[in-house]
């Protein structure tokens, strides 16, 4: 099913961001087209590779913003959200509960390091990372998922639902990607419909590895509270929860995601984070009518509040709902997980992109940067024209 080599990612350290002769904004050989969305740490644009015409997605980061968020995260806890649903509380703090990585640069560097190691049809491919040594931009070029998110879920607004067969199709695609990650000791930590995109041929792609964690073999225990609160497992909602299974948290989030597929809304919605956490921990789980008993059985097993009793990835694979009682079998686990990757080392993180390390040197001189920015505040997303470059 997959090749046995990790994803080859080109690294370009001399990126140039300019306006071409046709008036288009161009980053080296990539033309930037319309904006697709904004995240906590970057803006995503649809783009086109002028070498072969293929569509791409380009995530644009401002190093200034990354540095600023780094300083804020180290100075005090901060809630960084994406319109309430997206991103969650990465780096925020509440009674010692939120202990995710405090350095936003680590999210970028960690995502690059992980995606370099992965190669699976249900995981988005990263093609190239570009750094502009003289400017503020850091860029990641991905395969384009032209059909967008599998479903747009927002608070207090019901999305169009899928019938049971489409739920099964999308869930199977998500399952195969997560099984591959878990087999390689990676927990995604932010599974939700927002992070499931569709390629032109309908293949589901898992995206956004900014808070993902890599573990030593067989040990997925973590103290971190990463991800989006509406998809938090009950154990993540405990103050000072201690170590917990990151993979079990992924499975709960898969259950919440499947609930969204079928019913177009979240199973738990609160007016505040405290109310939301209380509902996740205590609200009786009621499944609306309309789906099969087999569907309901799997959903309840994923939304088991006790992580020790929650169904595992192996248990999900064996559940009859996924295969319609064996009529539509899954690819064998050995086929799905052939690409066993090497452990991500500290060197992989440090040198995910060679020039990223320079950011830490710049952070140390932040007071100087603040003085410079007071004198001149360039827009990090404004391209220079060819005449200005001359």
Buried (B, 14 or more C-beta within 10 A) or exposed (E): BBEEEBBEBEBBEEBBBBBEEEEBBBBBBBBBBEEBBBBBBBBBBBBBBBEEEEBBBBBBBBBBBBBBBBBBBEEEBBBBBBEEBBBBBBBBBBEEBBBBBBBBBBBBBBBBBBBBBBBBBBBBBBBBBBBBEEBBBBBBBBBBBEBEBBBBBBBEEEBEBBEBEEBBBBBBBBBBBBBBBBBBBBBBBBBBBBBBBBBEEEEBBBBBBBBBBBBEEEEBEBEBBBBBBBBBBBBBBBEEBEEBBBBBBBBBBBBBBBBBBBBBBBBBEBEEBEEBBBBBBEEEEEBEEEBEEBBBBBBEBBBBBEBEEBBBBEEBBEBEBBBBEEEEEBEEBEEBBBBEBEEBEEEBBBBBBEBBEBBEEEBEEEEEBEEEEEEEEEEBBEBBEEEEEE
